[in-house]
Structure formats: C-alpha cells, structure tokens
Amino acid sequence: MIFKLLGTGASVGVPSFFCECAACFEAVCEPNWVRSRSGAFIHTGKERILIDATPDLRSQLLRERISVIDYVFMTHWHYDHFAGLGELEFYVKLVRKAPIALFLPPSAEGEFRAAFPFLEDVFDIGFWNFGKAHTFHGLELTPLQAVHGIETAGFLCESKKSLAYFPDTARLTPDVAARLHGIDYWVGDATFNGRNWMEQSHMNIDQMIEQGNEIEARCIVPTHLSMHYDTPVTNRELSAAFKKYENVTLSYDGIEFELS
C-alpha cells in the first residue's frame, strides 16, 4: 500500500521559466530538486488511483514508470490540478479500452464538460462528497473539506497507517482537524515561505508545520512548495531549518509513504 507524491510544487513549478531565484538555480543545477506541480498516486496492490492530473502528468507518469490508472480523484478545479486530464485520452482509447472512473467536486461538472468535451467517452464521471468514504483493497479514501476558496477536498487515506493529503488549503476547519488528530502522516499545503500572500486559501511553511503539530501528526510533510515566494528558499536551507523538528520530513517529487 504505497502513497506517492508525483509532484510537490505549487502552480509555477520549480524551476520556473521566468525566474532566476536561488531555488530555481538550485533545481537547474541539481535536477533531483525539480518540483513539478502537486499530484499524488496510490497503489493498493490491486487498484491504482491518481489524485489530480497536473500539467506535468505525462512526465510524472514516465518518471515513476506508472502505466496503469484505474481511478482519478480531483481535489478541486484549478488549472494546476486538472490540466493533465487530456494526457489519459489515448491510454484509454488505445490500451485500456474502457473509461476511467473520474470523481469530481460536485460543483465542477459543468466546467469539466466545457473544458474537455472530447473526453466524454474517456471518463466515467462521478462525484465525491465530503465525509463519504470510497473503499478499495485495504484502503478507505475519504474526501474532507479543505479551505481554498472554491469547493476543494483533501483526502484522508486509511489503511494500517493513515495519511492526510491536503495540497491546497488554508488552516483546517475545527471538525476536520479533529478528524485528523493523531494521524500518521500530515501531507499539506506549504505554498509560501515567509509572508503568506493568500491567507484564505494557502498556508506558509511555518503555518503548515504548526497545523501538523496541533493535530499531533506523527510525521509532517510540507508539499505544494512554491520555493520562490515570499522569500526564495533552497532545499538545502529547508533541510537545515527542519533539523530542529523531530517529525518534519522535506518532500520531493517521487517520495513514497508505506501505508500497509
């Protein structure tokens, strides 16, 4: 039972084509620190579940040697999380030969059909609902409310170990925080370093770690890292800063968490 982060960057990615900050320079010099847009993948041992389809999806799947997708869950309908859906068209038409079950936010149906009318036969459209679990082989996957301006879910993954994946959210609502109390892995939005430009929809690194400690997560994994804003920060600098914590792990594209 593997949970993998396909991407760990925010909407602009690292490096960005327009940026020459220290974080982008580091990623150019050390490709292991390239951060593609945030998405995730779960392999239950039987089913293969994609969470979000980023603009970088093709390169993410190639990098991780993932050739089978059985289900797709969308956290929300923002470009950096849905733009890669079209990458699955010819996988379905040429190999799979059957639509993939795609679970959208209920409010996003019209936007999906407007953006991807040519994918109507590629996906079997369904919708997630907050608090309603989806059961797979040895795994329960439950969408919980995130705070991100539009209808957005984070996903609680429960097997022998538990993981909460909230790539886009401000501070958690009290009821969701209570539901996640004592979780094994808190993988959450840490978009900003320093000043948080978007307090109503994102967290900065310090807020994300504080939220993890408040819910007493055993392991805290900041993701959706812009690395550029408000103050550019390198991975070397973050690694050094995280040494003061016993329970914080620096994420990177392709990092895996064992849930079984």
C-alpha positions in Angstrom: 0.0 0.0 0.0 2.0 2.9 -1.4 1.2 6.6 -1.4 3.5 8.5 -3.7 3.8 12.3 -4.3 4.1 12.7 -8.1 4.7 16.4 -7.7 5.4 18.7 -4.8 5.5 22.1 -6.3 2.9 24.9 -6.4 1.3 26.3 -9.6 4.5 27.8 -11.1 6.8 24.8 -10.6 10.5 24.8 -9.8 12.4 25.9 -11.8 10.1 28.4 -13.5 11.0 29.6 -17.0 10.8 33.2 -15.9 12.7 33.0 -12.6 16.4 33.1 -11.7 16.0 32.9 -7.9 18.2 30.7 -5.7 15.6 27.9 -5.6 15.3 27.8 -9.4 19.1 27.9 -9.8 19.4 25.0 -7.3 16.9 23.0 -9.3 18.6 23.7 -12.6 22.0 22.5 -11.2 20.5 19.6 -9.3 17.6 18.0 -11.2 16.6 15.9 -8.2 15.2 19.2 -6.7 12.9 19.9 -9.7 9.4 20.3 -8.3 6.6 19.6 -10.7 3.0 20.5 -9.9 1.4 18.8 -7.0 -0.4 15.5 -7.5 -0.3 12.0 -5.9 -0.7 8.3 -6.7 -1.9 5.4 -4.6 -1.2 1.7 -5.4 -3.3 -0.5 -3.1 -1.7 -3.7 -4.5 -4.7 -4.1 -6.8 -6.0 -0.6 -7.7 -4.0 2.3 -9.0 -5.5 5.7 -8.0 -4.4 9.1 -9.3 -5.1 12.2 -7.3 -5.2 15.2 -9.5 -3.9 15.5 -13.1 -1.4 18.2 -13.3 0.1 19.9 -16.4 3.1 17.8 -15.7 1.2 14.5 -15.6 2.9 12.8 -18.7 6.4 13.4 -17.4 5.4 12.4 -13.8 4.0 9.1 -15.0 7.0 8.4 -17.2 9.4 9.2 -14.4 7.7 6.9 -12.0 7.1 4.2 -14.6 3.3 4.2 -14.0 1.5 2.7 -16.9 -1.9 1.8 -15.4 -4.6 4.2 -13.9 -7.9 2.8 -12.6 -9.4 5.8 -10.8 -8.9 9.5 -10.8 -9.9 11.8 -7.9 -9.8 15.6 -8.3 -9.2 17.7 -5.2 -10.5 20.9 -7.0 -11.0 22.6 -10.3 -7.9 24.8 -10.6 -5.6 24.6 -13.7 -2.6 23.2 -12.0 -4.6 20.3 -10.8 -6.8 19.4 -13.8 -4.9 20.4 -16.9 -3.3 17.0 -17.4 -6.6 15.1 -17.8 -6.2 15.1 -21.6 -3.0 13.0 -21.2 -5.2 10.0 -20.4 -7.2 10.1 -23.6 -5.1 7.7 -25.7 -4.2 5.5 -22.8 -7.9 4.8 -22.6 -8.6 4.6 -26.3 -5.6 2.5 -27.3 -4.8 0.4 -24.2 -7.4 0.4 -21.5 -10.4 0.2 -23.9 -12.8 1.3 -21.1 -13.5 4.6 -19.4 -11.7 5.5 -16.2 -13.8 6.4 -13.2 -13.3 10.1 -12.5 -14.5 11.7 -9.3 -15.0 15.4 -9.5 -16.1 18.0 -7.0 -19.9 18.2 -7.4 -19.6 21.9 -8.4 -17.1 21.2 -11.2 -19.2 19.1 -13.6 -20.1 22.0 -16.0 -16.5 23.3 -16.0 -15.2 19.8 -16.9 -17.6 19.4 -19.8 -16.8 22.9 -21.1 -13.1 22.4 -20.8 -12.9 18.8 -22.1 -15.9 17.9 -24.4 -13.6 15.5 -26.2 -13.1 13.4 -23.0 -16.8 12.5 -22.5 -16.0 8.9 -23.6 -12.7 8.7 -21.8 -14.1 9.1 -18.2 -17.0 7.7 -16.3 -18.0 10.8 -14.4 -18.8 10.6 -10.7 -18.6 12.9 -7.8 -17.1 12.8 -4.3 -19.0 14.1 -1.3 -17.3 15.4 1.9 -17.2 12.6 4.5 -18.3 9.8 2.2 -15.6 7.1 2.1 -14.6 5.2 -1.1 -13.5 1.7 -0.3 -10.7 0.0 -2.2 -8.5 -3.1 -1.5 -7.3 -2.5 2.1 -7.9 1.3 1.8 -10.6 3.8 2.7 -10.3 7.1 0.8 -12.4 9.9 2.3 -12.7 13.5 0.9 -12.7 16.1 3.7 -13.3 19.8 3.4 -10.3 22.0 2.6 -10.3 25.8 2.8 -9.3 27.0 -0.6 -12.0 29.5 -1.9 -13.7 27.0 -4.2 -15.1 23.6 -3.4 -11.9 21.6 -2.5 -11.2 18.4 -0.8 -8.2 16.9 0.9 -8.1 13.1 1.1 -7.8 11.0 4.2 -6.2 7.7 3.3 -6.7 5.0 5.9 -5.1 1.6 5.9 -2.9 0.1 8.6 -1.4 3.6 8.7 -3.2 6.9 7.9 -2.3 9.8 5.7 -4.0 13.1 5.1 -3.2 14.8 1.7 -4.3 18.4 1.6 -2.2 20.1 -1.2 -4.3 23.2 -1.3 -5.8 24.6 1.9 -5.6 27.3 4.5 -5.8 26.3 8.1 -8.1 23.3 8.7 -11.7 23.7 9.9 -12.0 22.6 13.6 -14.1 19.5 12.6 -11.6 18.3 10.0 -8.7 19.0 12.4 -10.4 16.8 15.0 -10.9 14.0 12.4 -7.2 14.1 11.6 -5.9 14.2 15.2 -3.1 11.7 15.8 -2.7 10.9 12.1 0.5 9.1 10.9 1.3 11.4 8.0 0.1 15.0 7.5 1.0 16.0 3.9 -0.2 19.5 3.5 -0.1 22.9 1.8 3.1 24.9 2.5 2.9 27.2 -0.6 4.7 30.2 0.9 8.0 30.8 2.6 7.8 33.9 4.8 4.8 36.1 4.2 1.6 34.3 3.1 0.0 36.3 0.3 -3.2 34.2 0.4 -4.2 33.5 4.0 -7.7 32.5 2.9 -6.6 29.7 0.6 -3.0 28.6 1.5 -0.5 28.2 4.3 3.1 29.1 4.6 5.7 26.6 5.7 5.5 27.6 9.4 1.7 27.5 9.5 1.7 24.1 7.9 4.1 22.7 10.5 2.1 24.4 13.2 -1.1 22.8 11.9 0.6 19.4 11.9 1.7 19.8 15.5 -1.7 20.9 16.6 -3.3 17.7 15.2 -0.4 15.8 16.7 0.6 14.2 13.4 3.5 11.7 13.8 5.1 12.8 10.6 4.7 16.3 8.9 5.4 16.6 5.2 5.2 20.0 3.6 4.1 19.9 0.0 2.8 22.3 -2.7 6.0 24.3 -2.1 6.5 27.3 -4.3 10.1 27.7 -3.1 10.0 31.2 -4.7 7.6 33.2 -2.6 7.5 35.3 -0.5 11.2 34.7 0.2 13.1 32.3 -2.1 14.4 29.3 -0.2 16.6 26.4 -1.3 16.1 22.8 -0.3 19.5 22.9 1.4 18.2 25.7 3.6 14.9 23.9 4.3 16.7 20.7 5.2 18.9 22.7 7.7 15.8 24.5 9.1 13.9 21.3 9.6 16.6 19.7 11.7 15.1 21.5 14.7 12.0 19.3 14.4 11.9 15.6 15.1 8.8 15.0 13.0 9.2 17.1 9.8 10.3 15.5 6.5 11.2 17.5 3.4 9.2 16.3 0.5 10.5 15.7 -3.1 8.9 14.5 -6.3 8.5 10.7 -6.1 8.7 10.4 -2.3 6.7 7.3 -1.1 4.9 6.5 2.1 4.1 2.9 3.1 0.5 2.7 4.5 0.2 -1.1 4.9 
